[in-house]
Amino acid sequence: MSHADHWSEFKFHLMYERRYIPDLRPSSFLIDPRRLLEEALTLVDRIAPAGTALYRARLGGHPSKSTGAMRPYPPKEMGAPPPELARGGRINPAGIPFLYLALSEETAVAEVRPWKGAHVSVARFVLPSNVRIADLTHIPLLKTPFGLEDLKQAVDHRGLLRHLAAEFAKPVAPETPDVEYVPTQYLSEVIRSSGFDGIEYPSALSPDANLVLFEPKHMEAERTWAVEVESVAYSFGPPSRSRTPL
């Protein structure tokens, strides 16, 4: 069984059996799933340097009282929500706000899933200091199988990380039940407790990446501006086998 298979087994346990204090005894799992995650994370440990520009978008803005034109939300309204307003998401549990950012303006706008003609407020943030992140966008390739004590484990760690990156990037539908978020919320807690400041992961809606910071209080938007979405493109393919035909 691969490490990704172990993770899939553990996901079921978190979602439907034990959530806040999972059963990690050897009798429950052949391999401690948390230990697997912590070992794999050493491969994607990197520093995002101070001065890195990051972007965040929100649908809408404030209409001008004089002209009716849409003005962007001010910088103070573009940060993470207060705890009482923080809804649960793919990475943060309800009541625990994280700051969801993107590495480009285009990705930030795409992530709010706007429609043609939608008005979007965009903010630019700058990292005030170096932050340690788990970078799931650059999973190192195995350069050579020679000289490794455990080749299977080296391969499995990389396979697990690719699997997790896909889970973080998976688009979320509005009707997604909260229980679907539990495994990735648990994973983010493991990453956070391992000393990381955030997670960089691929965007399913843009070639660029997203970055989530666990401690948003030190980040304040540098400036904001408004954009209007001029077009939205869709690409279609055959239906997934898992879908029930209408």
C-alpha positions, 0 to 999 in steps of 0.5 A: 500500500502506497503512502497516498493509499494510507492517506485515503484510508485516514481521510475516511477515519477523520471524516466519519469515525474520529475527528478531533482526536484521531486514533493513531494507535498501531492497531488502527493503521499500519503506518502512523499517518501523521508521521508520514505527513511530517516526514514528507513535508521535509521535501517541500520546506522552503522560505518565501522571502520578505518583499514577495508580492501577493494578491487577494480578491473579493467580489464587489466593492463600495459604490460611489455616492456621487457617481454610483461607480464601484470603488474597491474595498479599502485595504483594511477590508481586504485582509482575513475576516475576524474569527466570528465571521470566518467560515470553514474552508478547504484549509481553515476550520470555522472560527480560525481565520487564515489569509488566502492569497495568490501569487498573481492578480489574475489568479486571485481574481480567478479564485473568487469565480467571477462572472462576466461583468462582475466587479472585483476588488483586488489588493496587493500585499507584501511579505514584511519578513521571511516566512517558512512555507510548505511548497506543494507547487515544487515537489522535488524529483527523485534524481537517482535511485542509487544511494538511497536507504529506502527507495520505496519510501522516497518514491512514496513520499513524493507521490503523497505530496503530489496527491495532497497538492491535488487535494488542496487545488481541487475546486470547491463547489458551493454545495460542498458539505463541510465534512469534505473539508475535514481532511485538508483542515487536519493536514493544515494543522499538521503543517502548522504544528510542524513550524510552517507559516503557510502553504503554497499550493497549485491553483486549479483555475490559473497557472499560478499558485495560491499561498495561505498564511496561518497568522494573518494579523501581521499582513495588511494590504498595501493598496487596492483597486477595482477591476471588471471581468470582461470575459470568462472562458470554459473548457468541456470534456467527457463526463467523469465515469463517477458521475451518474448520467441524467 
